[in-house]
Amino acid sequence: MSATRHLPPGYVIVHPNRALRSSHVAKAVVVAVLLLSVAVILAITLGGWNRLDGMTPVSFAWCLVYAVIAFYVWRWARGLLPIAATLAMLLLVPAVVALSGIDGTTWSERAGAGYGQVHTLFGGSFSPHLLSLLTILLIPIQLALIAVCVQAFMQNWNIELEVPGSEVTGSGVPGSGVPGSGVPGSGVKGARPGGRARPIASAPARGARRR
């Protein structure tokens, strides 16, 4: 049974860290790298269709998971960032194996004499050199995804605070800041750089007396 949150009259819940420009940039970068990963994986999957030996369902599943994570990260789902970073680490393994040829022939070697053509899903031929280049690009893209996910996770998008609704200004969207949150230009009256915000659990109700 989920607990019901009871707010003091006139108070609203805000997410001060989501108002930071750095948080918006980090979120956009994470989503962009996830979607770029989807594009590269799809290009490799469709381009090397007849040479992937049953890995196509895994590739499509990976693309679907990345796309779903990108959708929810755009909606500030901080909890999915470690999952995205973990998947990026796992994807590095087959990418490195494919380039090194540990388990067989590399894409570049398939361009030589004696190897059959690489066919796409739609029946046309695809350059093995281009597939090799895409596989090489996949490695730094996944490393970048790991880095930006870690950076975004450290921004604590999930922090919630209770503030009087009258103190929220600016765009009028809850979550733009709180007094004393230390967020310059947070959109809340009385915000002080260097101040300290009180977490939701310790925020006293209005009119509470000190003893």
Protein Blocks (a to p, Z undefined) as FASTA:
>chain_A
ZZdddddehiacddfklmpmklmmmmmmmmmmmmmmmmmmmmmmmmmmmmngoplmmmmm
mmmmmmmmmmmmmnopaklmmmmmmmmmmmmmmmmmmmnomnmccfklmmmghiacdddf
kopacdfklmmmmmmmmmmmmmmmmmmmmmmmmnopmbccdddfklpghjopahiacehk
lpghklpghiaghiacddfklmccehiacZZ
